[in-house]
Each structure stands twice: as structure tokens, then as C-alpha cells.
Amino acid sequence: MPKKQSKSKSAVTAAEIERSIQALNKMAERLWGDGREAEAKALLDALDALNRALDRIKIGESRRVLH
């Protein structure tokens, strides 16, 4: 039973991370619009890395489900 709780908690965490990424992406767009390209680019680069890490986590979780 605890294993199922862990999976559902992971799914919620992934969804929360995705919402946070979307919110921070909007912030980067506002920074860019305000002429703060350097800060926006740094934020977008960090978000890109976070998105790639989240994708790797999702792939790892889907492989565990299949095996």
C-alpha cells in the first residue's frame, strides 16, 4: 500500500513542478518585455534544465511501471 501512495505523491509533485515552471516562464516573458533580457535568459535557461530533468524523471517512472 505505501508504494501506491508514493506514486500518487510523485504524480502530484510532477504536476506542481510543471505549474511552477509555467508561472516562472510567464515571469521570464515579463522580464523580457521590461527590457531585462539578461535576467530573462538566465531564468529561461534554468527552466529549460528543469524541464529536461523533469522529463528524465517521468521517463524513469514510466520504465519502472513497465517492468
PyMOL Python script that loads the backbone (N, CA, C, O; Angstrom):
from pymol import cmd

cmd.read_pdbstr("""\
ATOM      1  N   MET A   1       0.806  -1.209   0.000  1.00  0.00           N
ATOM      2  CA  MET A   1       0.000   0.000   0.000  1.00  0.00           C
ATOM      3  C   MET A   1       0.849   1.273   0.000  1.00  0.00           C
ATOM      4  O   MET A   1       0.526   2.196  -0.747  1.00  0.00           O
ATOM      5  N   PRO A   2       1.911   1.370   0.794  1.00  0.00           N
ATOM      6  CA  PRO A   2       2.706   2.594   0.767  1.00  0.00           C
ATOM      7  C   PRO A   2       3.284   2.897  -0.620  1.00  0.00           C
ATOM      8  O   PRO A   2       3.490   4.062  -0.960  1.00  0.00           O
ATOM      9  N   LYS A   3       3.548   1.861  -1.422  1.00  0.00           N
ATOM     10  CA  LYS A   3       4.104   2.087  -2.743  1.00  0.00           C
ATOM     11  C   LYS A   3       3.140   2.891  -3.615  1.00  0.00           C
ATOM     12  O   LYS A   3       3.573   3.774  -4.355  1.00  0.00           O
ATOM     13  N   LYS A   4       1.848   2.600  -3.539  1.00  0.00           N
ATOM     14  CA  LYS A   4       0.860   3.344  -4.315  1.00  0.00           C
ATOM     15  C   LYS A   4       0.804   4.795  -3.865  1.00  0.00           C
ATOM     16  O   LYS A   4       0.657   5.693  -4.694  1.00  0.00           O
ATOM     17  N   GLN A   5       0.918   5.035  -2.578  1.00  0.00           N
ATOM     18  CA  GLN A   5       0.900   6.404  -2.085  1.00  0.00           C
ATOM     19  C   GLN A   5       2.104   7.168  -2.624  1.00  0.00           C
ATOM     20  O   GLN A   5       1.977   8.343  -2.969  1.00  0.00           O
ATOM     21  N   SER A   6       3.259   6.531  -2.704  1.00  0.00           N
ATOM     22  CA  SER A   6       4.446   7.190  -3.226  1.00  0.00           C
ATOM     23  C   SER A   6       4.246   7.600  -4.674  1.00  0.00           C
ATOM     24  O   SER A   6       4.612   8.709  -5.064  1.00  0.00           O
ATOM     25  N   LYS A   7       3.662   6.704  -5.482  1.00  0.00           N
ATOM     26  CA  LYS A   7       3.454   7.023  -6.885  1.00  0.00           C
ATOM     27  C   LYS A   7       2.495   8.193  -7.046  1.00  0.00           C
ATOM     28  O   LYS A   7       2.747   9.086  -7.855  1.00  0.00           O
ATOM     29  N   SER A   8       1.406   8.205  -6.297  1.00  0.00           N
ATOM     30  CA  SER A   8       0.461   9.303  -6.435  1.00  0.00           C
ATOM     31  C   SER A   8       1.078  10.605  -5.950  1.00  0.00           C
ATOM     32  O   SER A   8       0.813  11.668  -6.511  1.00  0.00           O
ATOM     33  N   LYS A   9       1.889  10.528  -4.922  1.00  0.00           N
ATOM     34  CA  LYS A   9       2.556  11.738  -4.445  1.00  0.00           C
ATOM     35  C   LYS A   9       3.548  12.240  -5.491  1.00  0.00           C
ATOM     36  O   LYS A   9       3.678  13.449  -5.683  1.00  0.00           O
ATOM     37  N   SER A  10       4.251  11.331  -6.170  1.00  0.00           N
ATOM     38  CA  SER A  10       5.174  11.729  -7.232  1.00  0.00           C
ATOM     39  C   SER A  10       4.426  12.413  -8.371  1.00  0.00           C
ATOM     40  O   SER A  10       4.899  13.408  -8.920  1.00  0.00           O
ATOM     41  N   ALA A  11       3.270  11.886  -8.723  1.00  0.00           N
ATOM     42  CA  ALA A  11       2.489  12.482  -9.800  1.00  0.00           C
ATOM     43  C   ALA A  11       2.038  13.885  -9.416  1.00  0.00           C
ATOM     44  O   ALA A  11       2.072  14.795 -10.245  1.00  0.00           O
ATOM     45  N   VAL A  12       1.627  14.065  -8.203  1.00  0.00           N
ATOM     46  CA  VAL A  12       1.217  15.395  -7.745  1.00  0.00           C
ATOM     47  C   VAL A  12       2.419  16.327  -7.760  1.00  0.00           C
ATOM     48  O   VAL A  12       2.308  17.477  -8.184  1.00  0.00           O
ATOM     49  N   THR A  13       3.542  15.849  -7.310  1.00  0.00           N
ATOM     50  CA  THR A  13       4.745  16.669  -7.290  1.00  0.00           C
ATOM     51  C   THR A  13       5.137  17.079  -8.707  1.00  0.00           C
ATOM     52  O   THR A  13       5.511  18.230  -8.934  1.00  0.00           O
ATOM     53  N   ALA A  14       5.057  16.164  -9.652  1.00  0.00           N
ATOM     54  CA  ALA A  14       5.394  16.488 -11.038  1.00  0.00           C
ATOM     55  C   ALA A  14       4.440  17.558 -11.576  1.00  0.00           C
ATOM     56  O   ALA A  14       4.867  18.480 -12.270  1.00  0.00           O
ATOM     57  N   ALA A  15       3.168  17.436 -11.259  1.00  0.00           N
ATOM     58  CA  ALA A  15       2.186  18.435 -11.714  1.00  0.00           C
ATOM     59  C   ALA A  15       2.471  19.787 -11.077  1.00  0.00           C
ATOM     60  O   ALA A  15       2.356  20.818 -11.739  1.00  0.00           O
ATOM     61  N   GLU A  16       2.837  19.794  -9.814  1.00  0.00           N
ATOM     62  CA  GLU A  16       3.167  21.054  -9.140  1.00  0.00           C
ATOM     63  C   GLU A  16       4.399  21.698  -9.767  1.00  0.00           C
ATOM     64  O   GLU A  16       4.457  22.914  -9.949  1.00  0.00           O
ATOM     65  N   ILE A  17       5.373  20.870 -10.092  1.00  0.00           N
ATOM     66  CA  ILE A  17       6.586  21.389 -10.730  1.00  0.00           C
ATOM     67  C   ILE A  17       6.246  21.995 -12.089  1.00  0.00           C
ATOM     68  O   ILE A  17       6.739  23.067 -12.440  1.00  0.00           O
ATOM     69  N   GLU A  18       5.404  21.304 -12.848  1.00  0.00           N
ATOM     70  CA  GLU A  18       5.024  21.820 -14.164  1.00  0.00           C
ATOM     71  C   GLU A  18       4.292  23.157 -14.048  1.00  0.00           C
ATOM     72  O   GLU A  18       4.528  24.061 -14.850  1.00  0.00           O
ATOM     73  N   ARG A  19       3.415  23.291 -13.067  1.00  0.00           N
ATOM     74  CA  ARG A  19       2.718  24.579 -12.868  1.00  0.00           C
ATOM     75  C   ARG A  19       3.706  25.668 -12.483  1.00  0.00           C
ATOM     76  O   ARG A  19       3.590  26.803 -12.943  1.00  0.00           O
ATOM     77  N   SER A  20       4.666  25.334 -11.651  1.00  0.00           N
ATOM     78  CA  SER A  20       5.678  26.316 -11.254  1.00  0.00           C
ATOM     79  C   SER A  20       6.519  26.747 -12.440  1.00  0.00           C
ATOM     80  O   SER A  20       6.840  27.926 -12.588  1.00  0.00           O
ATOM     81  N   ILE A  21       6.877  25.789 -13.285  1.00  0.00           N
ATOM     82  CA  ILE A  21       7.655  26.104 -14.484  1.00  0.00           C
ATOM     83  C   ILE A  21       6.866  27.057 -15.379  1.00  0.00           C
ATOM     84  O   ILE A  21       7.427  28.014 -15.912  1.00  0.00           O
ATOM     85  N   GLN A  22       5.578  26.804 -15.545  1.00  0.00           N
ATOM     86  CA  GLN A  22       4.746  27.680 -16.376  1.00  0.00           C
ATOM     87  C   GLN A  22       4.677  29.090 -15.796  1.00  0.00           C
ATOM     88  O   GLN A  22       4.755  30.072 -16.536  1.00  0.00           O
ATOM     89  N   ALA A  23       4.532  29.192 -14.484  1.00  0.00           N
ATOM     90  CA  ALA A  23       4.471  30.508 -13.845  1.00  0.00           C
ATOM     91  C   ALA A  23       5.798  31.253 -14.014  1.00  0.00           C
ATOM     92  O   ALA A  23       5.810  32.451 -14.300  1.00  0.00           O
ATOM     93  N   LEU A  24       6.905  30.545 -13.838  1.00  0.00           N
ATOM     94  CA  LEU A  24       8.212  31.183 -13.994  1.00  0.00           C
ATOM     95  C   LEU A  24       8.486  31.550 -15.449  1.00  0.00           C
ATOM     96  O   LEU A  24       9.178  32.531 -15.722  1.00  0.00           O
ATOM     97  N   ASN A  25       7.948  30.770 -16.382  1.00  0.00           N
ATOM     98  CA  ASN A  25       8.086  31.110 -17.792  1.00  0.00           C
ATOM     99  C   ASN A  25       7.374  32.429 -18.094  1.00  0.00           C
ATOM    100  O   ASN A  25       7.890  33.258 -18.844  1.00  0.00           O
ATOM    101  N   LYS A  26       6.197  32.621 -17.513  1.00  0.00           N
ATOM    102  CA  LYS A  26       5.475  33.890 -17.685  1.00  0.00           C
ATOM    103  C   LYS A  26       6.269  35.046 -17.085  1.00  0.00           C
ATOM    104  O   LYS A  26       6.293  36.148 -17.634  1.00  0.00           O
ATOM    105  N   MET A  27       6.916  34.785 -15.958  1.00  0.00           N
ATOM    106  CA  MET A  27       7.739  35.821 -15.339  1.00  0.00           C
ATOM    107  C   MET A  27       8.899  36.193 -16.269  1.00  0.00           C
ATOM    108  O   MET A  27       9.234  37.369 -16.410  1.00  0.00           O
ATOM    109  N   ALA A  28       9.504  35.193 -16.898  1.00  0.00           N
ATOM    110  CA  ALA A  28      10.603  35.459 -17.835  1.00  0.00           C
ATOM    111  C   ALA A  28      10.107  36.300 -19.008  1.00  0.00           C
ATOM    112  O   ALA A  28      10.810  37.198 -19.470  1.00  0.00           O
ATOM    113  N   GLU A  29       8.909  36.014 -19.487  1.00  0.00           N
ATOM    114  CA  GLU A  29       8.342  36.811 -20.579  1.00  0.00           C
ATOM    115  C   GLU A  29       8.158  38.262 -20.152  1.00  0.00           C
ATOM    116  O   GLU A  29       8.429  39.178 -20.929  1.00  0.00           O
ATOM    117  N   ARG A  30       7.699  38.474 -18.924  1.00  0.00           N
ATOM    118  CA  ARG A  30       7.528  39.852 -18.426  1.00  0.00           C
ATOM    119  C   ARG A  30       8.882  40.550 -18.299  1.00  0.00           C
ATOM    120  O   ARG A  30       9.018  41.723 -18.647  1.00  0.00           O
ATOM    121  N   LEU A  31       9.881  39.819 -17.799  1.00  0.00           N
ATOM    122  CA  LEU A  31      11.221  40.399 -17.690  1.00  0.00           C
ATOM    123  C   LEU A  31      11.735  40.815 -19.064  1.00  0.00           C
ATOM    124  O   LEU A  31      12.302  41.895 -19.227  1.00  0.00           O
ATOM    125  N   TRP A  32      11.529  39.948 -20.044  1.00  0.00           N
ATOM    126  CA  TRP A  32      11.984  40.247 -21.402  1.00  0.00           C
ATOM    127  C   TRP A  32      11.280  41.500 -21.925  1.00  0.00           C
ATOM    128  O   TRP A  32      11.905  42.368 -22.534  1.00  0.00           O
ATOM    129  N   GLY A  33       9.981  41.578 -21.680  1.00  0.00           N
ATOM    130  CA  GLY A  33       9.207  42.741 -22.115  1.00  0.00           C
ATOM    131  C   GLY A  33       9.634  44.024 -21.428  1.00  0.00           C
ATOM    132  O   GLY A  33       9.490  45.110 -21.990  1.00  0.00           O
ATOM    133  N   ASP A  34      10.158  43.909 -20.219  1.00  0.00           N
ATOM    134  CA  ASP A  34      10.623  45.078 -19.467  1.00  0.00           C
ATOM    135  C   ASP A  34      12.056  45.472 -19.831  1.00  0.00           C
ATOM    136  O   ASP A  34      12.626  46.383 -19.231  1.00  0.00           O
ATOM    137  N   GLY A  35      12.631  44.783 -20.812  1.00  0.00           N
ATOM    138  CA  GLY A  35      13.991  45.110 -21.228  1.00  0.00           C
ATOM    139  C   GLY A  35      15.067  44.462 -20.384  1.00  0.00           C
ATOM    140  O   GLY A  35      16.224  44.878 -20.432  1.00  0.00           O
ATOM    141  N   ARG A  36      14.708  43.459 -19.618  1.00  0.00           N
ATOM    142  CA  ARG A  36      15.684  42.777 -18.749  1.00  0.00           C
ATOM    143  C   ARG A  36      16.012  41.411 -19.357  1.00  0.00           C
ATOM    144  O   ARG A  36      15.773  40.360 -18.763  1.00  0.00           O
ATOM    145  N   GLU A  37      16.569  41.477 -20.570  1.00  0.00           N
ATOM    146  CA  GLU A  37      16.833  40.263 -21.335  1.00  0.00           C
ATOM    147  C   GLU A  37      17.804  39.319 -20.638  1.00  0.00           C
ATOM    148  O   GLU A  37      17.625  38.102 -20.684  1.00  0.00           O
ATOM    149  N   ALA A  38      18.833  39.870 -19.993  1.00  0.00           N
ATOM    150  CA  ALA A  38      19.841  39.015 -19.349  1.00  0.00           C
ATOM    151  C   ALA A  38      19.209  38.167 -18.244  1.00  0.00           C
ATOM    152  O   ALA A  38      19.480  36.971 -18.139  1.00  0.00           O
ATOM    153  N   GLU A  39      18.361  38.797 -17.417  1.00  0.00           N
ATOM    154  CA  GLU A  39      17.692  38.052 -16.349  1.00  0.00           C
ATOM    155  C   GLU A  39      16.708  37.040 -16.932  1.00  0.00           C
ATOM    156  O   GLU A  39      16.605  35.912 -16.451  1.00  0.00           O
ATOM    157  N   ALA A  40      15.988  37.456 -17.973  1.00  0.00           N
ATOM    158  CA  ALA A  40      15.017  36.554 -18.608  1.00  0.00           C
ATOM    159  C   ALA A  40      15.722  35.344 -19.212  1.00  0.00           C
ATOM    160  O   ALA A  40      15.256  34.214 -19.072  1.00  0.00           O
ATOM    161  N   LYS A  41      16.842  35.583 -19.880  1.00  0.00           N
ATOM    162  CA  LYS A  41      17.591  34.477 -20.494  1.00  0.00           C
ATOM    163  C   LYS A  41      18.105  33.519 -19.434  1.00  0.00           C
ATOM    164  O   LYS A  41      18.031  32.304 -19.616  1.00  0.00           O
ATOM    165  N   ALA A  42      18.621  34.038 -18.337  1.00  0.00           N
ATOM    166  CA  ALA A  42      19.112  33.175 -17.258  1.00  0.00           C
ATOM    167  C   ALA A  42      17.974  32.325 -16.695  1.00  0.00           C
ATOM    168  O   ALA A  42      18.153  31.134 -16.440  1.00  0.00           O
ATOM    169  N   LEU A  43      16.819  32.932 -16.503  1.00  0.00           N
ATOM    170  CA  LEU A  43      15.662  32.206 -15.982  1.00  0.00           C
ATOM    171  C   LEU A  43      15.196  31.151 -16.983  1.00  0.00           C
ATOM    172  O   LEU A  43      14.888  30.024 -16.595  1.00  0.00           O
ATOM    173  N   LEU A  44      15.142  31.503 -18.251  1.00  0.00           N
ATOM    174  CA  LEU A  44      14.724  30.549 -19.281  1.00  0.00           C
ATOM    175  C   LEU A  44      15.704  29.379 -19.392  1.00  0.00           C
ATOM    176  O   LEU A  44      15.285  28.240 -19.597  1.00  0.00           O
ATOM    177  N   ASP A  45      16.997  29.651 -19.258  1.00  0.00           N
ATOM    178  CA  ASP A  45      17.996  28.578 -19.293  1.00  0.00           C
ATOM    179  C   ASP A  45      17.805  27.622 -18.114  1.00  0.00           C
ATOM    180  O   ASP A  45      17.883  26.404 -18.272  1.00  0.00           O
ATOM    181  N   ALA A  46      17.554  28.186 -16.939  1.00  0.00           N
ATOM    182  CA  ALA A  46      17.322  27.356 -15.758  1.00  0.00           C
ATOM    183  C   ALA A  46      16.036  26.537 -15.905  1.00  0.00           C
ATOM    184  O   ALA A  46      15.996  25.368 -15.522  1.00  0.00           O
ATOM    185  N   LEU A  47      15.002  27.143 -16.452  1.00  0.00           N
ATOM    186  CA  LEU A  47      13.743  26.436 -16.661  1.00  0.00           C
ATOM    187  C   LEU A  47      13.901  25.317 -17.685  1.00  0.00           C
ATOM    188  O   LEU A  47      13.287  24.258 -17.553  1.00  0.00           O
ATOM    189  N   ASP A  48      14.717  25.548 -18.696  1.00  0.00           N
ATOM    190  CA  ASP A  48      14.980  24.515 -19.689  1.00  0.00           C
ATOM    191  C   ASP A  48      15.646  23.304 -19.035  1.00  0.00           C
ATOM    192  O   ASP A  48      15.265  22.163 -19.299  1.00  0.00           O
ATOM    193  N   ALA A  49      16.623  23.551 -18.196  1.00  0.00           N
ATOM    194  CA  ALA A  49      17.301  22.462 -17.489  1.00  0.00           C
ATOM    195  C   ALA A  49      16.325  21.730 -16.562  1.00  0.00           C
ATOM    196  O   ALA A  49      16.358  20.504 -16.462  1.00  0.00           O
ATOM    197  N   LEU A  50      15.472  22.479 -15.896  1.00  0.00           N
ATOM    198  CA  LEU A  50      14.481  21.876 -15.008  1.00  0.00           C
ATOM    199  C   LEU A  50      13.491  21.021 -15.793  1.00  0.00           C
ATOM    200  O   LEU A  50      13.122  19.935 -15.348  1.00  0.00           O
ATOM    201  N   ASN A  51      13.063  21.501 -16.946  1.00  0.00           N
ATOM    202  CA  ASN A  51      12.163  20.730 -17.811  1.00  0.00           C
ATOM    203  C   ASN A  51      12.815  19.427 -18.258  1.00  0.00           C
ATOM    204  O   ASN A  51      12.171  18.378 -18.250  1.00  0.00           O
ATOM    205  N   ARG A  52      14.092  19.484 -18.650  1.00  0.00           N
ATOM    206  CA  ARG A  52      14.792  18.264 -19.068  1.00  0.00           C
ATOM    207  C   ARG A  52      14.899  17.274 -17.923  1.00  0.00           C
ATOM    208  O   ARG A  52      14.720  16.072 -18.121  1.00  0.00           O
ATOM    209  N   ALA A  53      15.191  17.771 -16.717  1.00  0.00           N
ATOM    210  CA  ALA A  53      15.278  16.890 -15.552  1.00  0.00           C
ATOM    211  C   ALA A  53      13.926  16.257 -15.249  1.00  0.00           C
ATOM    212  O   ALA A  53      13.852  15.069 -14.939  1.00  0.00           O
ATOM    213  N   LEU A  54      12.868  17.036 -15.337  1.00  0.00           N
ATOM    214  CA  LEU A  54      11.525  16.518 -15.096  1.00  0.00           C
ATOM    215  C   LEU A  54      11.177  15.447 -16.132  1.00  0.00           C
ATOM    216  O   LEU A  54      10.574  14.429 -15.790  1.00  0.00           O
ATOM    217  N   ASP A  55      11.550  15.667 -17.384  1.00  0.00           N
ATOM    218  CA  ASP A  55      11.311  14.661 -18.421  1.00  0.00           C
ATOM    219  C   ASP A  55      12.046  13.362 -18.108  1.00  0.00           C
ATOM    220  O   ASP A  55      11.490  12.278 -18.281  1.00  0.00           O
ATOM    221  N   ARG A  56      13.294  13.466 -17.647  1.00  0.00           N
ATOM    222  CA  ARG A  56      14.051  12.257 -17.295  1.00  0.00           C
ATOM    223  C   ARG A  56      13.393  11.525 -16.141  1.00  0.00           C
ATOM    224  O   ARG A  56      13.366  10.294 -16.125  1.00  0.00           O
ATOM    225  N   ILE A  57      12.861  12.263 -15.173  1.00  0.00           N
ATOM    226  CA  ILE A  57      12.170  11.643 -14.046  1.00  0.00           C
ATOM    227  C   ILE A  57      10.930  10.909 -14.543  1.00  0.00           C
ATOM    228  O   ILE A  57      10.673   9.774 -14.142  1.00  0.00           O
ATOM    229  N   LYS A  58      10.167  11.552 -15.411  1.00  0.00           N
ATOM    230  CA  LYS A  58       8.954  10.925 -15.949  1.00  0.00           C
ATOM    231  C   LYS A  58       9.290   9.666 -16.735  1.00  0.00           C
ATOM    232  O   LYS A  58       8.591   8.659 -16.620  1.00  0.00           O
ATOM    233  N   ILE A  59      10.352   9.711 -17.532  1.00  0.00           N
ATOM    234  CA  ILE A  59      10.757   8.542 -18.306  1.00  0.00           C
ATOM    235  C   ILE A  59      11.164   7.416 -17.360  1.00  0.00           C
ATOM    236  O   ILE A  59      10.802   6.260 -17.577  1.00  0.00           O
ATOM    237  N   GLY A  60      11.909   7.746 -16.320  1.00  0.00           N
ATOM    238  CA  GLY A  60      12.321   6.737 -15.340  1.00  0.00           C
ATOM    239  C   GLY A  60      11.119   6.120 -14.644  1.00  0.00           C
ATOM    240  O   GLY A  60      11.079   4.909 -14.426  1.00  0.00           O
ATOM    241  N   GLU A  61      10.139   6.946 -14.295  1.00  0.00           N
ATOM    242  CA  GLU A  61       8.949   6.425 -13.630  1.00  0.00           C
ATOM    243  C   GLU A  61       8.147   5.531 -14.573  1.00  0.00           C
ATOM    244  O   GLU A  61       7.617   4.505 -14.147  1.00  0.00           O
ATOM    245  N   SER A  62       8.053   5.908 -15.848  1.00  0.00           N
ATOM    246  CA  SER A  62       7.285   5.080 -16.787  1.00  0.00           C
ATOM    247  C   SER A  62       7.999   3.750 -17.025  1.00  0.00           C
ATOM    248  O   SER A  62       7.338   2.727 -17.204  1.00  0.00           O
ATOM    249  N   ARG A  63       9.326   3.744 -17.032  1.00  0.00           N
ATOM    250  CA  ARG A  63      10.057   2.488 -17.199  1.00  0.00           C
ATOM    251  C   ARG A  63       9.837   1.575 -15.999  1.00  0.00           C
ATOM    252  O   ARG A  63       9.720   0.359 -16.151  1.00  0.00           O
ATOM    253  N   ARG A  64       9.782   2.162 -14.813  1.00  0.00           N
ATOM    254  CA  ARG A  64       9.541   1.346 -13.612  1.00  0.00           C
ATOM    255  C   ARG A  64       8.166   0.707 -13.653  1.00  0.00           C
ATOM    256  O   ARG A  64       7.993  -0.429 -13.210  1.00  0.00           O
ATOM    257  N   VAL A  65       7.195   1.420 -14.176  1.00  0.00           N
ATOM    258  CA  VAL A  65       5.838   0.899 -14.269  1.00  0.00           C
ATOM    259  C   VAL A  65       5.787  -0.275 -15.237  1.00  0.00           C
ATOM    260  O   VAL A  65       5.070  -1.248 -15.005  1.00  0.00           O
ATOM    261  N   LEU A  66       6.557  -0.179 -16.331  1.00  0.00           N
ATOM    262  CA  LEU A  66       6.553  -1.241 -17.335  1.00  0.00           C
ATOM    263  C   LEU A  66       7.263  -2.497 -16.850  1.00  0.00           C
ATOM    264  O   LEU A  66       6.930  -3.599 -17.286  1.00  0.00           O
ATOM    265  N   HIS A  67       8.227  -2.352 -15.965  1.00  0.00           N
ATOM    266  CA  HIS A  67       8.990  -3.519 -15.508  1.00  0.00           C
ATOM    267  C   HIS A  67       8.465  -4.084 -14.267  1.00  0.00           C
ATOM    268  O   HIS A  67       9.003  -5.068 -13.761  1.00  0.00           O
TER     269      HIS A  67
END
""", "prot")
cmd.dss("prot")
cmd.show_as("cartoon", "prot")
cmd.util.cbc("prot")
cmd.orient("prot")
